[in-house]
Amino acid sequence: EVLGINPTGPGFATVDIRPDLVDLEWARGAEPTPHGLLKVDARHEGTATAIAVDIPEDVTARVSVPVASASAHILVNGKQQSATPAEDGTRMIVTLKGAGHYTFSAR
């Protein structure tokens, strides 16, 4: 529950990832899927939450990143990424459609 890994399609073809650290400084874990291991690492960095995910082949992931405001910019692997505001502007959703290691930050 802390890492927020939730399959939304058959065999983890699609998945939502919504980390919520609450009072924890960090959390890390993995979920075995038919496509391989899906990993999530979330940690508080000051007032922001840094998130890293590893997505296996043939999985589309929607990652929900906590933000201070709906006008925040999301960086994925250091590059600005388009995102959709959610939850009254407290989160931004980024969709990943390729296997790999991704890091998220908000500014």
Secondary structure, 3 states (H helix, E strand, C coil): CCCCEEECCHHHCEEEECCCCCCCCEEEEEEEECCEEEEEEEEEECCEEEEEEEECCCCEEEEEEECCCCCCCEEECCEEECCEEEHHHCEEEEEECCCEEEEEEEC
